[in-house]
């Protein structure tokens, strides 16, 4: 019988290995990946293993594939990411972020929910079938990827550039969920992370006529973009948990650290989540048109840089039966009603769907990701694994 205590210990040891994405100032995923690879490969000599290592700014970005071949036609892959965001403000944490702290049914620590729970529930199901191979109606694999928190260029994006999958490969990504597990994600919005830079003219704050205030102009352009996009792309789609496109200003790079300097350069950022009704290019072209017009109006330069982009994604028509059978497993194990939904995007699932590969994103999560005192519930870790096990036992 697969040992839950062993997996809780594995979970705790994994959380204590800092794997903050380099984009957030971290050292990356190497140590965590090496730890997991060494542990998993102890389980059986029958595990087939592949590794796809990307590199960003001299940092290795490992991506690990584990596969158990039951000589079946189809393979179910569970895909989880091993990088995390940073801990943020330590003063807001009751518990040390890089130590797994267990209180009752909850395990606290950075990455426990996002995506440590998905890692462990996937591996629990994988090890179950190493011990119960006659129950398998599908081959099973686990893919542990880097870089999900910064757009997946060096994670699942890199894997898909170097590893071919077929229509017989089906994917489950345990990286979205509700507290009851009643929503199965089958579609994602398009994504743009956009940086806009206004270049004016720096001068002393006492002589503003000698310059062009990039801070003031940046705020003006930011508000114009915000207002225009919300009015121009205002459609709704009730399948999505947030049924409209969102265009949120999130961050500013200041052009000065001094109060008495009028900045000559300033950048601001938008996180945009775009309904499938609209194309990502359509939205970006509107921003380009507006910012070019703004530059001419005020005699400044405006630069636009796309930090991250992803097209909207949805399953193929053939994927409907795949989703229905998974929903049946959730209903059977959990005894709840389940709906299929769309979300704001950003999971590994979109990458597979954009390759024509049917994918489900599902988990049972209290949605504490990226928060101080992030946690996952032990009951959800193993409850989700029970659903995965039931599903692998089904003929697809």
C-alpha positions as CSV (number, residue, x, y, z in Angstrom):
1,X,0.0,0.0,0.0
2,X,1.3,3.4,-1.0
3,X,2.6,5.0,2.2
4,X,1.1,8.4,2.9
5,X,3.5,9.2,5.7
6,X,6.4,8.7,3.2
7,X,4.8,11.2,0.9
8,X,4.2,13.7,3.6
9,X,7.9,13.4,4.5
10,X,8.8,13.8,0.8
11,X,6.6,16.9,0.6
12,X,8.2,18.5,3.7
13,X,11.7,17.9,2.4
14,X,10.8,19.3,-1.0
15,X,9.3,22.5,0.4
16,X,12.5,23.1,2.4
17,X,14.5,23.3,-0.8
18,X,14.2,26.9,-2.0
19,X,13.1,26.9,-5.7
20,X,12.2,30.5,-6.2
21,X,12.1,31.3,-9.9
22,X,15.1,33.4,-11.0
23,X,12.8,36.1,-12.4
24,X,11.9,36.7,-8.7
25,X,15.5,36.8,-7.6
26,X,15.8,33.1,-6.7
27,X,18.3,30.5,-7.6
28,X,16.0,28.3,-9.6
29,X,14.9,24.7,-9.5
30,X,18.1,22.7,-9.8
31,X,18.4,21.5,-6.2
32,X,14.7,20.6,-5.9
33,X,14.8,18.8,-9.3
34,X,17.9,16.7,-8.3
35,X,16.3,15.8,-5.0
36,X,13.1,14.6,-6.6
37,X,14.8,12.7,-9.4
38,X,17.0,10.9,-7.0
39,X,14.1,9.9,-4.8
40,X,11.7,8.9,-7.6
41,X,14.2,6.7,-9.4
42,X,14.6,4.6,-6.2
43,X,11.0,3.4,-6.6
44,X,11.5,1.0,-9.5
45,X,14.0,0.1,-12.3
46,X,11.0,0.1,-14.6
47,X,10.6,3.8,-14.6
48,X,11.6,5.4,-17.8
49,X,13.2,8.8,-17.4
50,X,13.8,11.8,-19.7
51,X,15.3,15.2,-18.8
52,X,15.1,18.4,-20.8
53,X,17.4,21.1,-19.5
54,X,17.0,24.7,-20.6
55,X,19.3,27.5,-19.6
56,X,18.5,31.1,-18.7
57,X,21.3,33.6,-17.9
58,X,23.6,30.8,-17.1
59,X,21.1,29.0,-14.8
60,X,20.1,25.4,-15.5
61,X,16.3,25.0,-15.8
62,X,15.6,21.3,-15.4
63,X,12.4,19.5,-16.7
64,X,11.9,15.9,-15.7
65,X,9.7,13.2,-17.3
66,X,8.9,9.9,-15.5
67,X,6.9,7.2,-17.4
68,X,5.5,3.8,-16.6
69,X,4.7,1.8,-19.8
70,X,1.7,-0.6,-19.3
71,X,1.6,-1.4,-23.0
72,X,-1.7,0.5,-23.4
73,X,-2.8,2.7,-26.3
74,X,-3.1,5.9,-24.3
75,X,-1.0,7.7,-21.7
76,X,-2.2,10.1,-19.0
77,X,0.4,12.6,-18.1
78,X,0.3,14.6,-14.8
79,X,2.1,17.9,-15.2
80,X,3.2,20.0,-12.2
81,X,5.7,22.8,-11.7
82,X,8.5,22.8,-9.2
83,X,9.4,26.5,-9.2
84,X,7.8,29.0,-6.8
85,X,7.4,32.7,-6.4
86,X,9.4,34.5,-3.7
87,X,8.2,34.7,-0.1
88,X,7.5,38.4,-0.3
89,X,7.4,40.4,2.9
90,X,8.6,38.1,5.7
91,X,6.9,40.2,8.3
92,X,3.5,39.0,7.0
93,X,4.4,35.3,7.6
94,X,3.4,33.5,10.8
95,X,5.4,30.5,9.7
96,X,8.9,30.2,8.1
97,X,8.2,30.2,4.3
98,X,10.8,27.6,3.4
99,X,10.0,25.1,6.1
100,X,7.0,22.8,6.0
101,X,4.9,23.5,9.2
102,X,2.1,21.1,9.8
103,X,-0.9,22.3,11.9
104,X,-3.8,19.9,11.8
105,X,-4.8,19.2,8.2
106,X,-2.7,22.1,6.8
107,X,0.9,22.3,5.7
108,X,2.2,25.8,5.6
109,X,5.1,27.1,3.4
110,X,5.9,28.8,0.2
111,X,4.9,26.5,-2.7
112,X,2.8,24.1,-0.6
113,X,-0.3,25.0,-2.6
114,X,1.4,26.3,-5.8
115,X,2.4,23.7,-6.9
116,X,3.7,21.4,-4.3
117,X,0.3,19.8,-3.7
118,X,0.1,19.0,-7.4
119,X,3.6,17.5,-7.4
120,X,2.8,15.2,-4.5
121,X,-0.7,14.1,-5.5
122,X,0.7,13.3,-9.0
123,X,3.6,11.3,-7.6
124,X,1.4,9.4,-5.2
125,X,-0.8,8.2,-8.1
126,X,2.3,7.3,-10.1
127,X,3.7,5.2,-7.3
128,X,0.4,3.6,-6.7
129,X,0.5,2.1,-10.2
130,X,4.0,0.9,-9.7
131,X,2.5,-1.3,-7.0
132,X,-0.8,-2.1,-8.8
133,X,0.1,-2.4,-12.5
134,X,-2.7,-4.8,-13.4
135,X,-5.2,-2.1,-12.6
136,X,-3.9,0.3,-15.3
137,X,-6.0,0.9,-18.3
138,X,-3.6,3.6,-19.5
139,X,0.1,4.3,-19.3
140,X,1.0,6.9,-16.7
141,X,3.6,9.7,-16.7
142,X,4.6,12.6,-14.5
143,X,6.2,15.8,-15.9
144,X,7.9,18.1,-13.4
145,X,8.7,21.4,-15.0
146,X,10.5,24.7,-14.3
147,X,9.6,28.3,-14.9
148,X,5.8,28.2,-14.7
149,X,5.8,31.3,-12.5
150,X,7.5,33.4,-15.2
151,X,5.7,32.2,-18.3
152,X,7.1,28.7,-18.9
153,X,9.6,29.6,-21.7
154,X,12.2,27.4,-19.9
155,X,9.7,24.9,-18.7
156,X,6.9,23.2,-20.6
157,X,7.5,25.5,-23.5
158,X,11.0,24.1,-23.8
159,X,9.8,20.6,-23.3
160,X,7.3,20.9,-26.2
161,X,10.1,22.2,-28.5
162,X,12.1,19.1,-27.9
163,X,9.7,16.3,-27.1
164,X,6.8,15.1,-29.4
165,X,3.5,14.0,-28.0
166,X,0.5,12.5,-29.9
167,X,-3.3,12.5,-29.8
168,X,-3.0,9.4,-27.6
169,X,-1.3,11.5,-24.9
170,X,-3.8,13.2,-22.5
171,X,-2.8,15.7,-19.8
172,X,-3.9,16.6,-16.3
173,X,-2.4,19.7,-14.7
174,X,-3.2,20.0,-11.0
175,X,-2.5,23.7,-10.9
176,X,-6.0,25.3,-10.5
177,X,-8.8,24.4,-8.2
178,X,-11.6,25.4,-5.9
179,X,-11.9,24.5,-2.2
180,X,-14.4,21.7,-3.0
181,X,-12.9,20.6,-6.3
182,X,-16.2,21.3,-8.2
183,X,-14.6,23.0,-11.2
184,X,-12.6,21.4,-14.0
185,X,-10.8,23.9,-16.2
186,X,-11.0,23.3,-19.9
187,X,-10.2,26.7,-21.4
188,X,-7.9,29.7,-20.7
189,X,-7.8,33.3,-21.7
190,X,-5.0,34.8,-23.8
191,X,-2.3,36.5,-21.8
192,X,-0.2,39.6,-22.3
193,X,2.3,40.9,-19.8
194,X,3.1,44.3,-21.3
195,X,5.8,46.8,-20.4
196,X,5.3,50.4,-21.7
197,X,8.1,52.9,-21.4
198,X,7.6,56.7,-21.8
199,X,10.8,58.6,-22.6
200,X,10.5,62.4,-22.0
201,X,13.2,64.8,-20.7
202,X,14.7,64.9,-17.3
203,X,15.2,68.2,-15.5
204,X,15.1,69.9,-12.0
205,X,11.7,69.8,-10.4
206,X,11.9,73.6,-9.9
207,X,12.1,74.2,-13.6
208,X,9.5,71.8,-15.1
209,X,9.2,73.8,-18.4
210,X,12.7,72.6,-19.2
211,X,11.7,68.9,-19.3
212,X,8.9,66.5,-20.1
213,X,7.7,64.7,-17.0
214,X,7.7,61.0,-17.9
215,X,6.0,60.1,-14.6
216,X,3.0,62.4,-15.3
217,X,2.9,61.4,-18.9
218,X,3.2,57.7,-18.0
219,X,0.2,57.9,-15.6
220,X,-1.9,59.7,-18.3
221,X,-1.1,57.0,-21.0
222,X,-1.7,54.2,-18.5
223,X,-5.2,55.5,-17.7
224,X,-6.0,56.0,-21.4
225,X,-5.0,52.4,-22.2
226,X,-6.9,51.1,-19.2
227,X,-10.1,52.9,-20.1
228,X,-9.9,52.2,-23.8
229,X,-9.2,48.4,-23.5
230,X,-12.1,47.9,-21.1
231,X,-14.5,49.7,-23.4
232,X,-13.2,48.3,-26.7
233,X,-12.9,44.6,-25.5
234,X,-16.0,44.4,-23.3
235,X,-17.6,41.1,-24.3
236,X,-18.5,38.6,-21.6
237,X,-18.4,34.8,-21.6
238,X,-20.2,33.0,-18.7
239,X,-18.0,29.8,-19.0
240,X,-15.1,31.8,-17.5
241,X,-14.8,32.2,-13.7
242,X,-14.1,35.9,-14.4
243,X,-16.5,36.4,-17.4
244,X,-14.8,39.4,-19.0
245,X,-11.3,40.3,-20.3
246,X,-9.2,42.0,-17.6
247,X,-6.5,44.7,-18.1
248,X,-4.8,45.4,-14.9
249,X,-1.9,47.9,-14.3
250,X,0.3,46.2,-11.8
251,X,3.8,47.7,-11.5
252,X,5.9,50.8,-12.1
253,X,9.7,51.2,-12.7
254,X,10.4,54.7,-11.5
255,X,12.8,56.9,-13.5
256,X,14.3,58.6,-10.4
257,X,14.9,58.0,-6.7
258,X,15.0,61.8,-5.9
259,X,12.0,64.0,-5.0
260,X,13.5,67.0,-6.7
261,X,14.1,65.4,-10.1
262,X,11.5,65.3,-12.9
263,X,12.0,61.9,-14.4
264,X,12.8,61.6,-18.1
265,X,11.9,57.9,-18.3
266,X,9.4,55.7,-16.6
267,X,7.9,52.3,-17.3
268,X,4.6,50.7,-16.3
269,X,3.2,47.2,-16.7
270,X,-0.1,45.6,-17.5
271,X,-1.3,42.1,-16.8
272,X,-3.9,41.4,-19.5
273,X,-6.2,38.3,-19.6
274,X,-8.1,38.2,-22.9
275,X,-11.3,36.2,-23.8
276,X,-11.0,33.8,-26.7
277,X,-13.4,36.1,-28.7
278,X,-10.5,38.5,-29.2
279,X,-7.0,37.7,-30.4
280,X,-3.9,38.7,-28.4
281,X,-2.6,40.6,-31.5
282,X,-5.8,42.5,-31.7
283,X,-5.4,43.9,-28.2
284,X,-1.7,44.6,-28.6
285,X,-2.3,46.4,-31.9
286,X,-4.8,48.7,-30.1
287,X,-2.2,49.5,-27.5
288,X,0.4,50.2,-30.2
289,X,-2.0,52.5,-32.1
290,X,-2.9,54.5,-28.9
291,X,0.7,54.8,-27.7
292,X,1.9,56.0,-31.1
293,X,-0.8,58.6,-31.2
294,X,0.2,59.6,-27.6
295,X,3.8,60.0,-28.6
296,X,2.9,62.3,-31.4
297,X,0.6,64.4,-29.2
298,X,3.2,65.0,-26.5
299,X,6.4,64.8,-28.4
300,X,7.8,61.9,-26.5
301,X,9.0,58.4,-27.3
302,X,6.9,55.4,-26.2
303,X,8.3,51.9,-26.3
304,X,6.4,48.6,-25.9
305,X,7.8,45.3,-24.8
306,X,5.8,42.1,-24.4
307,X,7.3,40.3,-21.4
308,X,5.0,37.2,-21.8
309,X,2.2,36.2,-24.1
310,X,0.0,33.2,-24.6
311,X,-2.9,32.7,-27.0
312,X,-6.3,31.7,-25.7
313,X,-6.7,27.9,-25.5
314,X,-9.5,25.3,-25.4
315,X,-9.7,21.5,-25.9
316,X,-10.5,19.9,-29.2
317,X,-14.0,18.6,-30.0
318,X,-12.6,15.1,-29.4
319,X,-11.6,16.1,-25.9
320,X,-15.2,16.3,-24.7
321,X,-15.4,12.6,-23.8
322,X,-12.0,12.9,-22.0
323,X,-13.4,15.7,-19.8
324,X,-16.6,13.9,-19.1
325,X,-14.9,10.8,-17.9
326,X,-12.7,12.8,-15.6
327,X,-15.7,14.6,-14.2
328,X,-17.2,11.2,-13.6
329,X,-14.2,10.3,-11.5
330,X,-14.5,13.4,-9.5
331,X,-18.2,12.8,-8.9
332,X,-17.5,9.2,-7.9
333,X,-14.7,9.9,-5.4
334,X,-16.0,13.2,-4.1
335,X,-19.8,12.8,-4.4
336,X,-20.2,16.4,-5.7
337,X,-21.6,18.1,-8.8
338,X,-18.8,19.4,-11.1
339,X,-18.8,22.0,-13.8
340,X,-16.3,22.7,-16.6
341,X,-15.0,26.3,-16.6
342,X,-12.5,28.7,-18.2
343,X,-9.9,30.7,-16.3
344,X,-7.6,33.6,-16.7
345,X,-4.8,31.6,-18.1
346,X,-1.2,31.1,-17.2
347,X,-1.1,27.3,-16.6
348,X,0.9,24.7,-18.5
349,X,-2.4,23.4,-19.9
350,X,-2.6,26.2,-22.5
351,X,0.7,25.0,-24.0
352,X,-0.7,21.5,-24.6
353,X,-4.0,22.8,-25.9
354,X,-2.3,25.1,-28.4
355,X,-0.6,21.9,-29.7
356,X,-4.0,20.3,-30.2
357,X,-3.5,18.1,-27.1
358,X,-6.5,17.7,-24.8
359,X,-5.8,18.9,-21.3
360,X,-7.7,19.2,-18.0
361,X,-6.5,21.6,-15.2
362,X,-8.0,20.5,-11.8
363,X,-7.3,20.3,-8.2
364,X,-8.9,20.9,-4.8
365,X,-7.2,24.1,-3.5
366,X,-8.0,26.8,-0.9
367,X,-6.4,29.2,-3.4
368,X,-3.7,30.5,-1.1
369,X,-1.0,30.6,-3.8
370,X,1.4,33.6,-3.7
371,X,0.0,34.6,-0.3
372,X,1.9,34.9,3.0
373,X,1.2,31.8,5.0
374,X,0.4,29.8,1.9
375,X,-0.9,26.3,2.7
376,X,-2.3,23.1,1.3
377,X,-4.6,20.6,3.0
378,X,-3.3,17.1,3.5
379,X,-6.8,15.7,2.9
380,X,-6.8,17.5,-0.5
381,X,-3.4,16.1,-1.5
382,X,-4.5,12.5,-1.1
383,X,-8.1,13.1,-2.1
384,X,-6.9,14.5,-5.4
385,X,-4.6,11.5,-5.8
386,X,-7.6,9.2,-5.3
387,X,-9.4,10.9,-8.2
388,X,-6.3,10.5,-10.4
389,X,-6.0,6.8,-9.5
390,X,-9.6,6.2,-10.4
391,X,-9.2,8.0,-13.7
392,X,-6.1,6.0,-14.8
393,X,-8.1,2.8,-14.2
394,X,-10.7,3.9,-16.9
395,X,-10.6,3.1,-20.6
396,X,-10.4,6.3,-22.5
